[in-house]
Amino acid sequence: MGTGTIPVIKVENADYNSNRTLFLKHAHDGRDLQLEYAENTLKYVQRLWGHEVVLETTVNEKPALLCFAGNRLTVKPIE
């Protein structure tokens, strides 16, 4: 993918952990998401979805979950 392309993010599960959490997965192409934009996007998706939103991606070459709930973003490393 060239620079300036839109990140590819797909819905993986609409009932993650059996609590209606929306689980999304970013098709990482070697470029990390800009966390400020990711946070704003997840905030809007969470507002539309009405429940927690989780995005699996790569941050600094390490797998991570970006979790948005309760009006705040948390970044959790995937072990």
Residue, then its C-alpha position, 0 to 999 in steps of 0.5 A: m500500500g502506498t502512503g496516504t491510503i486508508p487503513v483497512i479495519k474489519v469487524e471480527n466479532a460483534d459480541y466479543n466476550s459475550n458482552r456486545t463489545l465490538f472487536l475490530k482488527h486492523a490489517h497492519d501494512g507496516r505503518d502504525l495507526q496514528l493514535e490520536y486519530a484512532e482514539n477519535t475514530l474509536k470514540y465515534v464508533q463507540r458512540l454509535w455502537g453503544h458499547e465498548v469497542v476494541l481494535e487489534t493492531t500493532v503499536n511500535e512493532k508489538p501487537a496491541l489492543l486499543c480499547f475504548a470505553g467510558n470515554r477513554l482509550t486504553v492500550k493493552p499489549i497482547e502477550 
